[in-house]
Amino acid sequence: MDWSKTKTIFIIVFLILDIFLLTLFINKYNESQYDFLGETKFEDQLQVDNIKYEQPLSKEPEKQPYINAITKAFTAEDIKDLKNQSVEIIDSTTISSTFEDTEYVLSEKFKPEELTDFINKNVLNGDAYSFWDIDEEQQRILYYQNYKGKPIFKNINGELAIYFNEDRKIVSYTQTLMTDFEEFTEKKSVISPIQAVETLYDKDKLLPDSSIRTPEIGFYTLVPEAERQVLSPAWHFTVTRDGETEHHFVNAFEGNIIEFTNTEKEILE
């Protein structure tokens, strides 16, 4: 065996390997620089259009799962401990309740925390919901269910609606609830908030002189009426402009904007 030739072959092989690894490194570096420059240019464009956000939007990736859940079918056993209210189960999945005697009156400048104790004491699994909005015209306060502290956006199967009268006294509520949550085994990387904002900007959902509140990540289903649902992570953005408020949602896996039907928009607004 010619050791000199063998040594030469090894040197050539290692040289080729070094060149290959160096090429991979350079390409990766160039991609990261391109992403950085792209994000920087986009943020500069936001400044030009006077589009503001409350805090720096995170660029760090995080992972979330798909979630499987079912709509709860209520039973007489579930509602037997609800006191001082007349309770009816509608189509097995909705609780409709009227208070027989409650003196609870909402303040003129309502704050969500003032109802926390009331809900926990008078609503089944009341701590599973978080405040969404108050509608003074319809005399309704709307809540949506959470999963591990993250809201399940605009889902009629996980909704709590509390109604009050002209004296701002709470008179009734309706409730649906999802249960048997299961996470899919594999978690996937979600797009960053700044990427979701760029999607909204590219689709003309963000106009000049807008202000973006701190985004929140939650879950959303495209088929909210289904009994068994698969929930996907979504970014929620509250955007204000000229005194008007809009809600925008972006699928956190696919990056596409989630559009609503007219009925769903009425719920959100």
Secondary structure, DSSP 8 states (H G I E B T S, - for coil): --HHHHHHHHHHHHHHHHHHHHHHHHHHHHHHHHHHHHHHHHHHHHHHTT-EESS------EEEEEEEEEE----HHHHTT--SEEEEEETTTEEEEEESS---B--SS--GGGGHHHHHHHSTTGGGEEEEEEETTTTEEEEEEEETTEEBTT-TTSEEEEEE-TT-BEEEEEE--EEEEEEEEEEEEE--HHHHHHHHHHTT-S-TT-EE---EEEEE-S-TT-SEEEEEEEEEEEEEETTEEEEEEEETTT--B----HHHHHHH-
